């Protein structure tokens, strides 16, 4: 069972997000001239508070708002000077040493991935909870957070998919999170007849304008005991919420997150979507179960992660400045000595079918992994103490090593092509 000490020892990079009663709409302006000035001031204070609070509450306080600390800048400068000096004094030996180091890093990462695949093969598909294990009358309120931005075209389909969830409507708390200036999505929602369990939360202007900021707003207003995040194009299994409740009830309270498996319903659309589906199958069916089996650092997926609301609020929710807020939250869960497990349930989503959007998506993921690595490596010794040596090695290889190799890959590809082009020539 989880003890109070678990939460009292949370690392300094987190700050609790409070539970806030569901807000009413801001006070309307009246036609009485004597009250217009007062009402305008009230509206301004309301908007300012709403915009400001999410830059300081929760994980935002010491998250990726400042990516590189002063100490990290100094270390980076010293390493750059050392590399430049070695390149000038002994260029040939330095290049050989550098290529040897990179080759060893590739080998280490490859062996590590194979070990994870073997672990995942032994671990299985995840917690196979019985969806009918808990009677409908005993099910708790379940909050569903769905951040939306320029999703007007898919809103009718999204509403139907959410209505298809096999969960008592009076126990559902579905929050559709929309930016104030997203007229397209707001008009599409206005055109739908939303059931009582669905509510549109309009986010007042503020910075940063990111998905995790929207999720933090939703988390603060969520009424449920548990919460799940879905994207607009997601198609979760109908019984996924029931399975999650049954699993949470059967597991120790230290398990604060269940990650459902993801795959794509358009995987046959193109060669790119087929490759994407293979990538996700390896990640969610083998690599993540392998990490979970060893209680390592688990970079969460961006959707279909289920949480205990009280624990998630205490950990500060999501970092609104991190573009892979899910991976960052997985590290913070490990730092809090809490646990993630896989849920044997599938959510299908839409794979990116075109090259340039795919490149933008992958670039964002690389940027987010770099942000996550730098944020948590501000105090390396503290991180090692909090997560332990094995998880620390996992973090270095999986988050730091993956980021480094993705940056180095184009250079190594260019060197390889140059080798074959210049082989047997004077060059």
Buried (B, 14 or more C-beta within 10 A) or exposed (E): EBEEEBBEEBBEBBBBBEEEEEEEEBEEEEEEEEEEEEBEEBBEEBBEEBBEBBBEBBBBBBBBBEBBBEEBEEEEEEEEEEEEEBEEEEEEEBEEEEEEEBEEBBEEBEEBBEEBBEBBEEBEBBBEBEBEBBEEEEBBBBBBBBBBBEBBEBBEEBBEBBBEBBBBEEBBBBBBBBBEEBEBBBEBBEEBEBEEBBBBBBBBEBEBEBBBBBBBBBBBBBBBBBBBBBBBBBBBBBBBBBBBBBBBEEBEBBBBBBBBBBBBBBBEBBEBBBEBBEEBBBBBBBBBBBBBBBBBBBBBBBBBBBBBBBBBBBBBBBBBBBBBBBBBBBBBBBBBBBBBBBBBBBBBBBBBBEEEEBEEEEEEBBBBBBBBBBBBBBBEEBBBEBBBEEBBBBBBBBBBBBBBBBEEEEEBEEEEEEEEEEEEEEE
